[in-house]
């Protein structure tokens, strides 16, 4: 199964990226994921279910330990959830 992850961490700081956002970015960039896109107002990544779920666990732990007070997260199945093709 292939998953797409979208997340943001708070509180926001428009002047510079807070440590919790940098921690989340490091986790996602180091994970075995593809189509990673990190930005100031949202982040996305895709990959296999095991890789995404492992990254989500690390992202939550790292961000919270680094001062996040809220993490908004959405995980969607992309493509055929039974693995029979790449089209939704």
C-alpha positions in Angstrom: 0.0 0.0 0.0 1.2 3.5 -0.9 0.5 6.4 1.5 0.7 10.2 1.2 1.5 12.2 4.3 0.6 15.9 4.8 1.6 17.7 8.0 2.3 21.0 9.8 3.7 21.7 13.2 2.9 24.7 15.4 3.4 27.3 16.8 4.2 29.1 13.6 7.0 31.6 13.3 7.1 33.6 10.1 10.5 35.1 10.8 12.5 31.8 11.0 11.7 28.1 11.1 11.2 27.0 14.8 13.2 24.0 16.1 10.1 21.7 16.0 9.7 22.4 12.3 13.3 21.8 11.6 13.2 18.5 13.6 10.2 17.3 11.5 11.9 18.3 8.3 15.1 16.3 9.3 13.0 13.2 10.0 11.1 13.4 6.7 14.2 14.1 4.6 16.1 11.2 6.3 13.2 8.7 5.9 13.0 6.3 3.0 10.2 8.3 1.3 9.9 9.8 -2.1 8.1 12.9 -3.5 9.1 14.9 -0.3 8.1 18.5 -0.4 8.8 20.7 2.6 7.6 24.2 2.9 6.8 27.0 5.3 3.0 26.2 5.5 2.8 22.5 4.9 4.8 19.4 4.1 4.1 16.3 2.0 5.7 13.0 1.3 4.8 9.7 -0.2 6.0 6.2 0.2 5.2 2.6 1.2 3.0 2.1 4.2 5.7 0.8 6.5 8.0 3.7 5.6 5.4 6.4 6.1 4.1 5.0 9.3 7.6 4.7 10.7 8.3 8.3 9.7 5.1 9.5 11.3 6.1 8.0 14.6 9.5 9.6 14.5 8.1 12.9 13.3 5.6 13.1 16.2 8.2 12.2 18.8 10.9 14.5 17.4 8.6 17.5 16.9 7.0 17.2 20.3 10.3 16.9 22.0 11.5 20.0 20.1 8.6 22.2 21.3 5.7 21.6 19.0 2.4 22.3 20.7 0.2 21.1 17.9 0.8 18.8 14.9 -1.8 18.5 12.2 -1.4 15.4 10.2 -3.3 13.6 7.4 -2.5 10.3 5.8 -4.2 9.1 2.6 -4.0 5.9 0.7 -2.9 6.8 -2.9 -3.4 4.5 -5.9 -5.2 1.2 -5.5 -5.3 0.3 -1.8 -5.1 -3.4 -2.7 -1.9 -2.9 -4.7 -3.5 -3.7 -8.1 -2.4 -0.6 -9.8 -1.2 3.0 -9.4 -4.4 4.8 -10.3 -6.9 6.0 -7.7 
